[in-house]
Amino acid sequence: MTAHLNDLSNAIEVNNEQDILDNLTCILAKGRDIELENSNILKRIITLNNDTINKLFVEVAAEWSKLEHNRKFFTDREIIEFLLSLLESSEETLVVSTIRTLGNICYENEEARKIVDKKGLSTVISMLEADSSRQNNLLTLKVSGFLVNLLNENEELQKAALKLNIVDVTEKVLNEYIKSFNENQMLYAFVLTILNNVIDHIDDENVPFTEDFCCTLIDIFKMSTTPEISVLCLEILHGQSDKEEIKTLLAKKGVCELVFELIEKYRNQVNDEESRSVMKMACDLIVIILTGDDCMYLLYNNGKGKVYENMVTWLDSDDSDLLSTGVLAIGNFARKDTHCIQMVQNGISKKLIGLLSKYNTSQSDIKVQHALLSTLKNLVIPQQNKATILEEGLINVIYPMIKIDQYLVIFKLLGTFRMVIDGQEKAALDLISREDFLEKLIYWCYNSDHLGVRGEIPRLLSWLIKHCHSFKPFKTLIQVKDSVKCLVEMTSSNHAVMQNESFFALNLLCIGCGPSSENDSSNGVNGNGVNENVDQALFEQFINADIGKNLNFVVNKYSDKMDRHTIENLVTLLEQLINSPSVVNHLKSTKVGDALSKLISTNTNAQAVIDRLNNIMVQINKN
């Protein structure tokens, strides 16, 4: 123990107030880096119960508790509860020093936070709330700093703080000093950190994040020239940006423009993981805001919106985060057909295809690939855009991407293929004629654990069958192992549109796979659209794919929900299938006839094809 502590210990031993004060004064002036050996001297001082000594002691304690080594000796229930009791004093200097001490003790000290607990938290929040009654903000500053350390990484206290109205309290403090913002930036940093500590729990605790408070934060964000405060505002706003009303407010208040300016200002200083993380969050905020419909319309402004123009400039960025943000933002603007048509006319699709040609290999940045495919998929949805984008070389650029093994990218790739072939006979015929493409689709269908990929593949196959307007590729298609199985399994989808697509595609396969339909799409088809010469190999594949089980399932489960069009396609398919005795036996063994009886009894739409249904059931049940 140092000489200073020895002298103080001796003075305490004889309870000599003046000597105690003199030693504490000396320690405060010269011995701030003293390392304690235990908590004995601390406990001996607090048991003296002397107001004059207490006032000087807490000043010394505030300095001692700055050292990590000493904090463990202050982390004692008796000591912390004594300090909390001093907060009731009317003497501000004593309270300020006490708050400093408690703040230092709780710095990265979970055990101390647990001792302070909710009772101490309530006291401190009440002190922060009383800010407007004080002549200066020194105590408010120290209380805010203490709350930062107390709430950090402690979910229980964070949630307790919300119940104690910490959001309302912080909002009042932020508004109180808004006119003297530049002089109170440390206070703002503390209060915003408090808010950031609790913001993730406000929905769970049913605490509203009001538009007025959001406007206050936006005003601070705009005023700030301090990176720490700007980042705190960004984090808080980002955390609430999933709410539609907040998105719209952020858009109207120019937050996207401000974020763009800040990124442009500091982008050359992004040189470590932390600064990169902040920039990604800023980029993400822009993209999130643009997911709101009102925001999209407002910020696009017929292609003249500043935010839209800013995002277009990032298409030339050599920074992958800015590039992907620009692409994703444009993808969000491309959620309305008129926007898409205008963008294609202005060369955006051509620009994106050119970019994708540089990012279409397994070694390319996945985030950029995903963004480009998502946006191109949106742009090809309007019918009048499809031919233009195909002429710009989309298929040639995305086809090499079938070699990629990242299923998040593959999912977007499949969707882009499906959207662009809609009504585009030449493109659909080209793709369905490529055996390596079909084999890849089936491989992904049965070797991916990505549900989106597995759901998208049969849809793409059915669209290829529908839009190629030719029977010629069908023989190649059914020779690809499990291709028919893939389509059959889609019949039992939970989604009506997929059920109908599968029925229609399987009908076309039946019509197109007969010997007489090789060169003429009408040969061998009777008045009901039934091909009576369906290739027996196809029938065998239907049986192997357990088509009866799938049809039984979907009809039983959705018999009362099927629309007339779906029922008609189902009936036509069954009329194809009953041309094969082996398929009829299969349908009988899987009780498809019983399922059809249920369809007739539960769905009035079935009455339009009742005679055909009865004939099918007779054929299934006659043996």
Secondary structure, 3 states (H helix, E strand, C coil): CCHHHHHHHHHHHCCCHHHHHHHHHHHHHHCCCCCCCCCHHHHHHHCCCCHHHHHHHHHHHHHHCCCHHHHHHHCCHHHHHHHHHHCCCCCHHHHHHHHHHHHHHCCCCHHHHHHHHHHHHHHHHHHHHHHHHCCCCHHHHHHHHHHHHHHCCCHHHHHHHHHCCHHHHHHHHHHHCHHHHHHHHHHHHHHHHHHHHHHHHCCCCCCCCCHHHHHHHHHHHHHCCCHHHHHHHHHHHHHHCCCHHHHHHHHHCCHHHHHHHHHHHHHHHCCCHHHHHHHHHHHHHHHHHCCCHHHHHHHHHHHCCHHHHHHHHHHHCCCHHHHHHHHHHHHHHCCCHHHHHHHHHCCHHHHHHHHHCCCCCCCCCHHHHHHHHHHHHHHCCCHHHHHHHHHCCHHHHHHHHHHCCCHHHHHHHHHHHHHHHCCCHHHHHHHHCCHHHHHHHHHHHHHCCCHHHHHHHHHHHHHHHHHCCCCCCHHHHHHCCCHHHHHHHHCCCCCHHHHHHHHHHHHHHHHHCCHHHCCCCCCCECCCCCECCCCHHHHHHHHHCCHHHHHHHHHHHHCCCCCHHHHHHHHHHHHHHCCCHHHHHHHHHCCHHHHHHHHHHHCHHHHHHHHHHHHHHHHHHCC
